[in-house]
Amino acid sequence: MPNAPLGNPKISSSNAHFAMPSKSRFVIELLVAIIVIRIPIISVPFKWLESYFHEVSHGFATVLTAGSVSHIQLFPNGAGLCYSQGGWPIIIAFCGYFGAALWGFLIFNLATWQRGIKVSFACLAALVMATTLLWARDLLTFAILCSLTILLLLPLKLTHITVLASGLRVIALMIMLNALASPMVLLGLSGRGDAVALAQMTWIPAWIWVMVWLAFSLWMLYLSWQRVVNHARKTTSPKL
């Protein structure tokens, strides 16, 4: 059979460990993420996720700059607070929205590792559980964190890896989209929020910090798209 495409088996086997979506699938998943975060009740747990990663990023920044975290507090509307002492205040204040977008991009990358999808869900659930034990002090925050743990553990019941990977990517995109939308709320707040705190510490206007966070969140979304595009080019390029 001289006309058989001898290169195809190599291509499929070398990419077997990837769960990278096609460009059209990425667009569909992005549209699903956009729609879900606009549905009043269904979107709530995913707003909690973005708020969680926002506050955890404040917490990690505090610890990494030699400070200590007392506790974090999450609210039903997606707001949150991180109570800490010491550390570098500028880095701590900046890392909330920055960290949430970065977490979204990291989770998107984990969702392209086919053999590690279930491990990724389990590790994220373990992170939330560890945060619950270390930094949850009030009943409401405890309940929200337990709900997020269940949200991340439930997909492990599924056996279809493609569905799991797609679900994890949609979650990642929702986190990035919420990280993109959340800073805009700060523009309507007077005297409150991370941007105002940074403006008071650096004399750089609050709206500039908001623009920086927006640009970074968009960049994370763009990098996610670029990973999909680059993978598509590699898998469709002719092999000699």
C-alpha positions as a Markdown table, in Angstrom:
| # | Residue | x | y | z |
|---|---|---|---|---|
| 1 | Met | 0.0 | 0.0 | 0.0 |
| 2 | Pro | 2.4 | 2.7 | -1.2 |
| 3 | Asn | -0.2 | 5.5 | -0.7 |
| 4 | Ala | -0.7 | 4.9 | 3.0 |
| 5 | Pro | 0.0 | 8.0 | 5.2 |
| 6 | Leu | 2.9 | 6.6 | 7.1 |
| 7 | Gly | 3.4 | 9.7 | 9.2 |
| 8 | Asn | 0.0 | 9.7 | 10.9 |
| 9 | Pro | 0.6 | 6.9 | 13.4 |
| 10 | Lys | 3.7 | 8.7 | 14.7 |
| 11 | Ile | 1.8 | 12.0 | 15.1 |
| 12 | Ser | -1.0 | 10.5 | 17.0 |
| 13 | Ser | 1.2 | 8.5 | 19.3 |
| 14 | Ser | 3.5 | 11.4 | 20.1 |
| 15 | Asn | 0.6 | 13.6 | 21.1 |
| 16 | Ala | -1.4 | 10.9 | 23.0 |
| 17 | His | -0.6 | 12.5 | 26.3 |
| 18 | Phe | -2.1 | 15.8 | 25.3 |
| 19 | Ala | -5.7 | 16.9 | 25.9 |
| 20 | Met | -5.3 | 20.1 | 23.8 |
| 21 | Pro | -8.6 | 21.3 | 22.3 |
| 22 | Ser | -8.9 | 22.2 | 18.6 |
| 23 | Lys | -9.3 | 25.9 | 17.8 |
| 24 | Ser | -13.0 | 25.5 | 17.3 |
| 25 | Arg | -13.4 | 23.6 | 20.5 |
| 26 | Phe | -11.5 | 26.3 | 22.4 |
| 27 | Val | -13.9 | 28.9 | 21.0 |
| 28 | Ile | -16.9 | 26.8 | 22.1 |
| 29 | Glu | -15.5 | 26.3 | 25.6 |
| 30 | Leu | -14.8 | 30.0 | 25.8 |
| 31 | Leu | -18.4 | 30.8 | 24.8 |
| 32 | Val | -19.7 | 28.3 | 27.4 |
| 33 | Ala | -17.5 | 30.0 | 30.0 |
| 34 | Ile | -18.9 | 33.4 | 29.1 |
| 35 | Ile | -22.5 | 32.2 | 29.2 |
| 36 | Val | -22.1 | 30.3 | 32.5 |
| 37 | Ile | -20.6 | 33.2 | 34.4 |
| 38 | Arg | -23.6 | 35.3 | 33.4 |
| 39 | Ile | -26.2 | 32.9 | 34.7 |
| 40 | Pro | -27.2 | 34.2 | 38.2 |
| 41 | Ile | -27.3 | 31.0 | 40.3 |
| 42 | Ile | -25.1 | 28.6 | 38.3 |
| 43 | Ser | -22.2 | 31.2 | 38.2 |
| 44 | Val | -22.0 | 31.6 | 41.9 |
| 45 | Pro | -19.6 | 28.7 | 42.7 |
| 46 | Phe | -17.3 | 29.8 | 39.9 |
| 47 | Lys | -17.2 | 33.4 | 41.3 |
| 48 | Trp | -16.2 | 31.8 | 44.6 |
| 49 | Leu | -13.4 | 30.0 | 42.8 |
| 50 | Glu | -12.0 | 33.3 | 41.4 |
| 51 | Ser | -12.4 | 34.9 | 44.8 |
| 52 | Tyr | -10.7 | 31.9 | 46.4 |
| 53 | Phe | -7.7 | 32.1 | 44.1 |
| 54 | His | -7.6 | 35.9 | 44.6 |
| 55 | Glu | -7.5 | 35.6 | 48.3 |
| 56 | Val | -5.1 | 32.7 | 48.3 |
| 57 | Ser | -2.8 | 34.7 | 46.0 |
| 58 | His | -2.8 | 37.5 | 48.7 |
| 59 | Gly | -2.0 | 34.8 | 51.3 |
| 60 | Phe | 0.8 | 33.2 | 49.3 |
| 61 | Ala | 2.3 | 36.7 | 48.5 |
| 62 | Thr | 2.2 | 37.4 | 52.3 |
| 63 | Val | 4.0 | 34.2 | 53.2 |
| 64 | Leu | 6.6 | 34.6 | 50.4 |
| 65 | Thr | 7.4 | 38.1 | 51.6 |
| 66 | Ala | 8.0 | 37.0 | 55.2 |
| 67 | Gly | 4.5 | 37.9 | 56.5 |
| 68 | Ser | 1.9 | 35.7 | 58.2 |
| 69 | Val | -1.8 | 35.1 | 57.3 |
| 70 | Ser | -4.4 | 35.1 | 60.1 |
| 71 | His | -7.3 | 33.9 | 58.0 |
| 72 | Ile | -9.3 | 34.5 | 54.8 |
| 73 | Gln | -12.9 | 35.3 | 54.5 |
| 74 | Leu | -15.2 | 34.6 | 51.6 |
| 75 | Phe | -18.7 | 35.9 | 51.0 |
| 76 | Pro | -21.7 | 34.6 | 48.9 |
| 77 | Asn | -21.5 | 37.5 | 46.4 |
| 78 | Gly | -18.0 | 36.6 | 45.4 |
| 79 | Ala | -16.2 | 39.1 | 47.5 |
| 80 | Gly | -13.4 | 38.1 | 49.9 |
| 81 | Leu | -10.8 | 39.3 | 52.3 |
| 82 | Cys | -7.4 | 38.2 | 53.4 |
| 83 | Tyr | -6.2 | 39.1 | 56.9 |
| 84 | Ser | -2.5 | 39.2 | 57.3 |
| 85 | Gln | 0.4 | 40.8 | 59.1 |
| 86 | Gly | 3.9 | 41.8 | 57.8 |
| 87 | Gly | 5.1 | 41.0 | 54.4 |
| 88 | Trp | 5.5 | 43.5 | 51.5 |
| 89 | Pro | 2.2 | 45.4 | 51.2 |
| 90 | Ile | 2.7 | 46.4 | 47.6 |
| 91 | Ile | 3.3 | 42.9 | 46.4 |
| 92 | Ile | 0.5 | 41.5 | 48.6 |
| 93 | Ala | -2.1 | 44.0 | 47.3 |
| 94 | Phe | -1.0 | 43.5 | 43.6 |
| 95 | Cys | -1.0 | 39.7 | 43.7 |
| 96 | Gly | -4.8 | 39.3 | 44.2 |
| 97 | Tyr | -6.1 | 39.9 | 40.7 |
| 98 | Phe | -2.7 | 39.0 | 39.2 |
| 99 | Gly | -2.7 | 35.7 | 41.0 |
| 100 | Ala | -6.3 | 34.8 | 40.1 |
| 101 | Ala | -5.5 | 35.2 | 36.3 |
| 102 | Leu | -2.3 | 33.3 | 36.7 |
| 103 | Trp | -4.1 | 30.4 | 38.5 |
| 104 | Gly | -6.6 | 30.3 | 35.6 |
| 105 | Phe | -3.8 | 30.0 | 33.1 |
| 106 | Leu | -2.1 | 27.3 | 35.2 |
| 107 | Ile | -5.3 | 25.3 | 35.5 |
| 108 | Phe | -5.8 | 25.6 | 31.7 |
| 109 | Asn | -2.3 | 24.1 | 31.2 |
| 110 | Leu | -3.1 | 21.3 | 33.6 |
| 111 | Ala | -6.2 | 20.6 | 31.6 |
| 112 | Thr | -4.1 | 19.9 | 28.5 |
| 113 | Trp | -2.2 | 17.1 | 30.3 |
| 114 | Gln | -4.4 | 14.1 | 29.5 |
| 115 | Arg | -2.9 | 11.6 | 31.8 |
| 116 | Gly | -3.0 | 14.1 | 34.7 |
| 117 | Ile | -6.5 | 15.4 | 34.5 |
| 118 | Lys | -7.8 | 13.5 | 37.5 |
| 119 | Val | -4.6 | 14.3 | 39.4 |
| 120 | Ser | -5.2 | 18.0 | 38.6 |
| 121 | Phe | -8.7 | 17.9 | 40.0 |
| 122 | Ala | -7.5 | 16.0 | 43.1 |
| 123 | Cys | -4.6 | 18.4 | 43.7 |
| 124 | Leu | -6.8 | 21.5 | 43.4 |
| 125 | Ala | -9.3 | 20.0 | 45.8 |
| 126 | Ala | -6.5 | 19.2 | 48.2 |
| 127 | Leu | -5.3 | 22.8 | 48.0 |
| 128 | Val | -8.8 | 24.1 | 48.9 |
| 129 | Met | -9.0 | 21.6 | 51.7 |
| 130 | Ala | -5.6 | 22.7 | 53.1 |
| 131 | Thr | -6.7 | 26.3 | 52.9 |
| 132 | Thr | -9.9 | 25.4 | 54.8 |
| 133 | Leu | -7.8 | 23.9 | 57.6 |
| 134 | Leu | -5.2 | 26.6 | 57.7 |
| 135 | Trp | -7.1 | 29.8 | 57.0 |
| 136 | Ala | -10.9 | 29.4 | 57.4 |
| 137 | Arg | -12.2 | 30.7 | 60.7 |
| 138 | Asp | -15.9 | 31.6 | 60.2 |
| 139 | Leu | -18.7 | 29.2 | 59.3 |
| 140 | Leu | -19.6 | 30.9 | 56.0 |
| 141 | Thr | -16.1 | 30.7 | 54.6 |
| 142 | Phe | -15.9 | 27.1 | 55.8 |
| 143 | Ala | -19.1 | 26.3 | 53.9 |
| 144 | Ile | -18.0 | 28.0 | 50.7 |
| 145 | Leu | -14.6 | 26.2 | 50.7 |
| 146 | Cys | -16.3 | 22.9 | 51.4 |
| 147 | Ser | -18.6 | 23.6 | 48.4 |
| 148 | Leu | -15.6 | 24.3 | 46.2 |
| 149 | Thr | -13.9 | 21.1 | 47.3 |
| 150 | Ile | -17.0 | 19.1 | 46.4 |
| 151 | Leu | -17.1 | 21.0 | 43.0 |
| 152 | Leu | -13.6 | 19.8 | 42.3 |
| 153 | Leu | -14.0 | 16.3 | 43.6 |
| 154 | Leu | -17.3 | 15.5 | 41.8 |
| 155 | Pro | -15.8 | 15.3 | 38.3 |
| 156 | Leu | -13.5 | 12.4 | 39.5 |
| 157 | Lys | -16.6 | 10.2 | 39.3 |
| 158 | Leu | -16.5 | 10.6 | 35.5 |
| 159 | Thr | -14.4 | 8.1 | 33.5 |
| 160 | His | -14.5 | 10.0 | 30.2 |
| 161 | Ile | -11.1 | 11.9 | 30.1 |
| 162 | Thr | -12.2 | 14.2 | 27.2 |
| 163 | Val | -15.2 | 15.4 | 29.2 |
| 164 | Leu | -13.0 | 15.9 | 32.3 |
| 165 | Ala | -10.4 | 17.9 | 30.3 |
| 166 | Ser | -13.0 | 20.0 | 28.7 |
| 167 | Gly | -14.7 | 20.7 | 32.1 |
| 168 | Leu | -11.4 | 21.7 | 33.7 |
| 169 | Arg | -10.6 | 24.0 | 30.7 |
| 170 | Val | -14.0 | 25.7 | 31.0 |
| 171 | Ile | -13.4 | 26.2 | 34.8 |
| 172 | Ala | -9.9 | 27.7 | 34.0 |
| 173 | Leu | -11.4 | 30.1 | 31.4 |
| 174 | Met | -14.2 | 31.1 | 33.9 |
| 175 | Ile | -11.5 | 32.0 | 36.5 |
| 176 | Met | -9.6 | 34.1 | 33.9 |
| 177 | Leu | -12.8 | 35.8 | 32.7 |
| 178 | Asn | -13.8 | 36.6 | 36.3 |
| 179 | Ala | -10.3 | 37.8 | 37.0 |
| 180 | Leu | -10.8 | 40.0 | 33.9 |
| 181 | Ala | -14.2 | 41.4 | 35.0 |
| 182 | Ser | -13.6 | 41.8 | 38.7 |
| 183 | Pro | -11.1 | 44.7 | 38.6 |
| 184 | Met | -13.7 | 46.7 | 36.7 |
| 185 | Val | -15.8 | 46.8 | 39.8 |
| 186 | Leu | -13.0 | 48.7 | 41.5 |
| 187 | Leu | -13.6 | 51.7 | 39.2 |
| 188 | Gly | -16.9 | 52.2 | 40.9 |
| 189 | Leu | -15.6 | 52.0 | 44.4 |
| 190 | Ser | -14.4 | 55.1 | 46.3 |
| 191 | Gly | -11.7 | 54.6 | 48.9 |
| 192 | Arg | -11.8 | 50.8 | 48.9 |
| 193 | Gly | -10.2 | 47.9 | 47.1 |
| 194 | Asp | -6.7 | 46.7 | 46.1 |
| 195 | Ala | -6.3 | 49.4 | 43.5 |
| 196 | Val | -6.9 | 52.2 | 46.0 |
| 197 | Ala | -4.5 | 50.6 | 48.5 |
| 198 | Leu | -1.8 | 50.4 | 45.8 |
| 199 | Ala | -2.5 | 54.0 | 44.8 |
| 200 | Gln | -2.0 | 55.2 | 48.4 |
| 201 | Met | 1.2 | 53.2 | 48.7 |
| 202 | Thr | 2.8 | 54.1 | 45.3 |
| 203 | Trp | 1.1 | 57.4 | 44.2 |
| 204 | Ile | 0.2 | 55.6 | 40.9 |
| 205 | Pro | -3.5 | 56.2 | 40.2 |
| 206 | Ala | -5.9 | 53.4 | 41.0 |
| 207 | Trp | -7.2 | 53.2 | 37.4 |
| 208 | Ile | -3.7 | 52.4 | 36.1 |
| 209 | Trp | -3.5 | 49.4 | 38.4 |
| 210 | Val | -6.9 | 48.2 | 37.2 |
| 211 | Met | -5.6 | 48.5 | 33.6 |
| 212 | Val | -2.6 | 46.5 | 34.4 |
| 213 | Trp | -4.7 | 43.7 | 35.9 |
| 214 | Leu | -7.0 | 43.8 | 32.9 |
| 215 | Ala | -4.1 | 43.6 | 30.5 |
| 216 | Phe | -2.6 | 40.7 | 32.4 |
| 217 | Ser | -5.8 | 38.8 | 32.4 |
| 218 | Leu | -6.3 | 39.3 | 28.7 |
| 219 | Trp | -2.7 | 38.2 | 28.2 |
| 220 | Met | -3.4 | 34.9 | 30.0 |
| 221 | Leu | -6.4 | 34.3 | 27.8 |
| 222 | Tyr | -4.3 | 35.1 | 24.7 |
| 223 | Leu | -1.5 | 32.7 | 25.9 |
| 224 | Ser | -4.1 | 30.0 | 26.3 |
| 225 | Trp | -5.3 | 30.5 | 22.8 |
| 226 | Gln | -1.7 | 30.5 | 21.5 |
| 227 | Arg | -1.1 | 27.2 | 23.1 |
| 228 | Val | -4.0 | 25.8 | 21.2 |
| 229 | Val | -2.9 | 27.4 | 17.9 |
| 230 | Asn | 0.7 | 26.3 | 18.3 |
| 231 | His | -0.4 | 22.7 | 19.0 |
| 232 | Ala | -2.7 | 22.7 | 16.0 |
| 233 | Arg | 0.2 | 23.8 | 13.8 |
| 234 | Lys | 2.5 | 21.1 | 15.1 |
| 235 | Thr | 0.0 | 18.3 | 14.7 |
| 236 | Thr | -0.9 | 19.4 | 11.1 |
| 237 | Ser | 2.6 | 20.1 | 9.8 |
| 238 | Pro | 4.0 | 17.5 | 7.4 |
| 239 | Lys | 6.6 | 15.1 | 8.9 |
| 240 | Leu | 9.5 | 14.2 | 6.7 |
